[in-house]
């Protein structure tokens, strides 16, 4: 990042990033659409599939995770959206008022 007060001096990051390790690779977890406890941990609070950065999964396991979540949703093992979204009628800012 450039220091705008003195453009010749650059700031450096002062932290060491931890290497991201896929939990599915290290613990040898098999991703299955029937295992809803593992799948629900990879969903956001809105019911969306979490990103690779959030789930810390490698590309191979993220693809398998997304497919398993979609299959579990189709078979009604996981919800498409959380119940509070169903009750409120949506998540939009501009909702119609009665």
C-alpha positions, 0 to 999 in steps of 0.5 A: 500500500502506498503512503500518500504523505511520502510516496517513496515509503511503502507500508508492509503488512505486519502479520503472517497469514496462516496457510489455508488447509482443507479440513476435508483433506486433512481429516479425510472427511467424505462429503455426503448429501445425507450428512447435514451437520457438516453441510449446514456448517458450510452455509451462511446465516441466509442459507447460501453456500459459503465461499472457499475462504469461509469453508477453507475447502480446496477447489475439489472439495468445494465443488463436491460440497456445493453438489452435496448441498444442492442434492440435500436441498432438493431432497428437503434435508436442508432448507433453501432459505432460513425460516425467518426469511420465509416468515418475513416474506423476503430480504429486500429493503423495499418491501411493500407494507400493508 
